[in-house]
Amino acid sequence: MTRNIDRAKTFYGAVCGWQFHQWDVSNQMPYVMFSPGPDVKGSVGGIMEMREPDFPPQVPSHFMGYVSVDSADDTTNAAVALGATVIHGPEDIPKVGRFSILQDPQGAVFSILQSLNNDWEKEAPAPGHVSWCELLTTNVDDAFSFYAQLFGWTIKSEMDMGGGEMYRLVSCPNSPSEGHYGFGGIFKMPSGLPTGAWQYYIVVADLDAALEAVVANGGQVLNGPMDVPGGDKVAQCVDAEGTHFGLTT
């Protein structure tokens, strides 16, 4: 979600090696699909231009992930019953599926998708794909309870972050592509952030080169690179518009 699609294409093309494909969404906001290779069928996400009044100036550019569900309507209703807020939907996307945009009780925004294709990854994510998701939240226990009840997620394990704070590794039952440590983590967000949020890590072939590209294209490296359990290296960054994201290899 960005206010400048061309700038986003330049930045992520250089950093992640993504290639871009215009998608026809007549009478809607401009939308571009991106993929690790030249085939649009291999797309792993999209770039949407945020325009007022749907997106007021105070809404920052951001990544938004989708959770696969069997029924967008049923899951939306269940989320509301658990304390979530509906930002948009449920609504149909032609030839794609039915989706909703939701905000969890701690303020983090996410989406759900009832796909028409069910063509999900069945192998470990390759360069250009998202491999890890993190939820920064005000209350780890309450946040996990919400997602566990809504999606059936479970705790894989926990890591001590010091100061009495734990990093909770989360698993999705029957996921065909998650790794040994699950698919993501939940931890208490640092002070100073306005609300809870999801952060997504993109796989790159050469982390050092990708971080050089971040800086060369107007972004910043906030933290890292650093080693994490499992032998990977990660870094947290912001792009030229201030969008938070992670890189891993």
C-alpha positions as semicolon CSV with decimal commas, in nm:
position;residue;x (nm);y (nm);z (nm)
1;M;0,000;0,000;0,000
2;T;0,175;0,314;-0,123
3;R;0,112;0,668;-0,241
4;N;0,366;0,638;-0,522
5;I;0,360;0,316;-0,726
6;D;0,649;0,415;-0,954
7;R;0,876;0,488;-0,659
8;A;0,782;0,158;-0,495
9;K;0,854;-0,032;-0,818
10;T;1,198;0,128;-0,846
11;F;1,282;0,056;-0,483
12;Y;1,167;-0,306;-0,458
13;G;1,286;-0,391;-0,806
14;A;1,637;-0,296;-0,695
15;V;1,619;-0,448;-0,346
16;C;1,417;-0,767;-0,402
17;G;1,452;-0,824;-0,776
18;W;1,077;-0,812;-0,826
19;Q;0,926;-0,771;-1,172
20;F;0,598;-0,588;-1,219
21;H;0,276;-0,647;-1,413
22;Q;-0,011;-0,402;-1,455
23;W;-0,341;-0,551;-1,340
24;D;-0,668;-0,423;-1,484
25;V;-0,904;-0,327;-1,204
26;S;-1,139;-0,099;-1,393
27;N;-1,293;0,186;-1,191
28;Q;-1,072;0,101;-0,894
29;M;-0,742;0,231;-0,760
30;P;-0,427;0,156;-0,968
31;Y;-0,285;-0,189;-0,888
32;V;0,037;-0,361;-0,997
33;M;0,124;-0,727;-0,939
34;F;0,484;-0,824;-0,855
35;S;0,668;-1,153;-0,899
36;P;1,022;-1,290;-0,854
37;G;1,032;-1,374;-1,227
38;P;0,883;-1,258;-1,557
39;D;0,561;-1,464;-1,538
40;V;0,262;-1,285;-1,386
41;K;0,129;-1,626;-1,280
42;G;0,416;-1,640;-1,032
43;S;0,307;-1,319;-0,860
44;V;0,350;-1,313;-0,483
45;G;0,175;-0,983;-0,412
46;G;0,065;-0,646;-0,541
47;I;0,116;-0,273;-0,505
48;M;-0,193;-0,060;-0,456
49;E;-0,198;0,319;-0,470
50;M;-0,355;0,479;-0,163
51;R;-0,577;0,773;-0,250
52;E;-0,790;1,006;-0,042
53;P;-1,054;0,994;0,095
54;D;-1,025;0,617;0,135
55;F;-0,676;0,659;0,281
56;P;-0,639;0,985;0,480
57;P;-0,294;1,151;0,483
58;Q;-0,216;1,016;0,831
59;V;-0,232;0,653;0,711
60;P;0,129;0,550;0,637
61;S;0,237;0,328;0,350
62;H;0,254;-0,035;0,462
63;F;0,259;-0,403;0,371
64;M;-0,059;-0,602;0,436
65;G;-0,063;-0,980;0,450
66;Y;-0,350;-1,218;0,374
67;V;-0,454;-1,524;0,572
68;S;-0,622;-1,799;0,369
69;V;-0,971;-1,892;0,493
70;D;-1,252;-2,120;0,377
71;S;-1,517;-1,849;0,411
72;A;-1,447;-1,476;0,419
73;D;-1,795;-1,402;0,552
74;D;-1,784;-1,657;0,834
75;T;-1,431;-1,557;0,935
76;T;-1,520;-1,187;0,931
77;N;-1,816;-1,252;1,160
78;A;-1,601;-1,465;1,391
79;A;-1,334;-1,195;1,407
80;V;-1,591;-0,933;1,504
81;A;-1,724;-1,163;1,777
82;L;-1,367;-1,184;1,912
83;G;-1,330;-0,806;1,922
84;A;-1,193;-0,721;1,577
85;T;-1,299;-0,423;1,367
86;V;-1,399;-0,454;1,000
87;I;-1,216;-0,195;0,791
88;H;-1,343;-0,319;0,456
89;G;-1,545;-0,605;0,313
90;P;-1,626;-0,878;0,271
91;E;-1,596;-0,802;-0,101
92;D;-1,532;-1,006;-0,415
93;I;-1,218;-0,964;-0,627
94;P;-1,296;-1,083;-0,982
95;K;-1,114;-1,407;-1,070
96;V;-0,931;-1,402;-0,735
97;G;-1,170;-1,458;-0,446
98;R;-1,345;-1,281;-0,159
99;F;-1,162;-1,077;0,104
100;S;-1,194;-0,857;0,411
101;I;-0,957;-0,613;0,580
102;L;-0,968;-0,642;0,959
103;Q;-0,807;-0,482;1,263
104;D;-0,735;-0,704;1,561
105;P;-0,828;-0,593;1,916
106;Q;-0,473;-0,460;1,972
107;G;-0,480;-0,247;1,655
108;A;-0,286;-0,456;1,402
109;V;-0,437;-0,465;1,051
110;F;-0,449;-0,784;0,843
111;S;-0,657;-0,933;0,564
112;I;-0,830;-1,262;0,496
113;L;-0,881;-1,420;0,156
114;Q;-1,120;-1,689;0,041
115;S;-0,931;-1,780;-0,275
116;L;-1,085;-1,919;-0,592
117;N;-0,758;-2,091;-0,681
118;N;-0,608;-2,225;-0,355
119;D;-0,268;-2,223;-0,528
120;W;-0,055;-2,177;-0,217
121;E;0,317;-2,239;-0,178
122;K;0,407;-2,595;-0,084
123;E;0,784;-2,551;-0,051
124;A;1,020;-2,332;0,148
125;P;1,001;-1,971;0,022
126;A;1,256;-1,880;-0,247
127;P;1,412;-1,535;-0,309
128;G;1,144;-1,277;-0,375
129;H;0,891;-1,449;-0,149
130;V;0,786;-1,368;0,207
131;S;0,927;-1,626;0,449
132;W;0,848;-1,489;0,795
133;C;0,580;-1,274;0,961
134;E;0,603;-1,093;1,294
135;L;0,325;-0,939;1,500
136;L;0,429;-0,648;1,720
137;T;0,153;-0,608;1,976
138;T;0,062;-0,442;2,304
139;N;-0,038;-0,771;2,469
140;V;0,117;-1,098;2,353
141;D;-0,123;-1,327;2,540
142;D;-0,437;-1,150;2,423
143;A;-0,312;-1,121;2,065
144;F;-0,223;-1,489;2,044
145;S;-0,559;-1,586;2,194
146;F;-0,738;-1,386;1,924
147;Y;-0,553;-1,548;1,633
148;A;-0,559;-1,894;1,788
149;Q;-0,937;-1,882;1,821
150;L;-0,983;-1,730;1,476
151;F;-0,739;-1,942;1,272
152;G;-0,639;-2,234;1,494
153;W;-0,278;-2,120;1,524
154;T;-0,064;-2,288;1,789
155;I;0,253;-2,208;1,982
156;K;0,559;-2,381;1,835
157;S;0,798;-2,266;2,109
158;E;0,911;-1,954;2,293
159;M;1,240;-1,764;2,314
160;D;1,346;-1,546;2,606
161;M;1,415;-1,191;2,486
162;G;1,528;-1,073;2,829
163;G;1,356;-0,839;3,069
164;G;1,073;-1,085;3,117
165;E;0,964;-1,060;2,753
166;M;0,914;-1,371;2,538
167;Y;0,918;-1,415;2,160
168;R;0,638;-1,657;2,080
169;L;0,692;-1,874;1,770
170;V;0,362;-1,952;1,600
171;S;0,257;-2,241;1,378
172;C;-0,036;-2,293;1,142
173;P;-0,162;-2,654;1,149
174;N;-0,141;-2,832;0,812
175;S;0,063;-2,553;0,653
176;P;0,256;-2,704;0,358
177;S;0,539;-2,450;0,355
178;E;0,626;-2,333;0,707
179;G;0,968;-2,418;0,846
180;H;1,097;-2,582;1,162
181;Y;1,028;-2,268;1,367
182;G;0,674;-2,213;1,237
183;F;0,569;-1,930;1,007
184;G;0,609;-1,629;1,235
185;G;0,643;-1,475;1,576
186;I;0,452;-1,258;1,823
187;F;0,622;-1,023;2,067
188;K;0,556;-0,706;2,264
189;M;0,607;-0,400;2,050
190;P;0,871;-0,142;2,146
191;S;0,756;0,173;2,319
192;G;0,691;0,464;2,087
193;L;0,495;0,277;1,822
194;P;0,139;0,409;1,783
195;T;-0,032;0,070;1,750
196;G;0,023;-0,300;1,693
197;A;0,138;-0,405;1,345
198;W;0,246;-0,698;1,130
199;Q;0,594;-0,700;0,973
200;Y;0,693;-0,921;0,679
201;Y;1,037;-1,058;0,584
202;I;1,130;-1,101;0,217
203;V;1,388;-1,359;0,109
204;V;1,685;-1,226;-0,090
205;A;1,976;-1,418;-0,241
206;D;2,242;-1,175;-0,112
207;L;2,150;-0,985;0,203
208;D;2,450;-0,750;0,197
209;A;2,379;-0,649;-0,163
210;A;2,010;-0,600;-0,085
211;L;2,091;-0,374;0,211
212;E;2,322;-0,167;-0,008
213;A;2,033;-0,132;-0,253
214;V;1,802;-0,021;0,031
215;V;2,030;0,272;0,115
216;A;2,111;0,354;-0,249
217;N;1,740;0,386;-0,328
218;G;1,647;0,613;-0,039
219;G;1,562;0,362;0,234
220;Q;1,722;0,295;0,572
221;V;1,853;-0,011;0,752
222;L;1,711;0,006;1,105
223;N;1,865;-0,308;1,252
224;G;2,100;-0,582;1,137
225;P;2,212;-0,781;0,960
226;M;2,211;-1,032;1,244
227;D;2,206;-1,408;1,287
228;V;1,886;-1,579;1,402
229;P;1,815;-1,940;1,505
230;G;1,817;-2,176;1,210
231;G;2,121;-2,022;1,042
232;D;1,947;-1,733;0,866
233;K;2,042;-1,367;0,871
234;V;1,784;-1,089;0,895
235;A;1,761;-0,711;0,888
236;Q;1,480;-0,464;0,948
237;C;1,443;-0,172;0,707
238;V;1,219;0,109;0,587
239;D;1,175;0,199;0,221
240;A;1,189;0,544;0,064
241;E;0,835;0,620;0,187
242;G;0,889;0,489;0,539
243;T;0,728;0,147;0,491
244;H;0,862;-0,104;0,743
245;F;0,974;-0,445;0,615
246;G;1,234;-0,712;0,680
247;L;1,489;-0,893;0,465
248;T;1,628;-1,241;0,522
249;T;1,858;-1,490;0,357
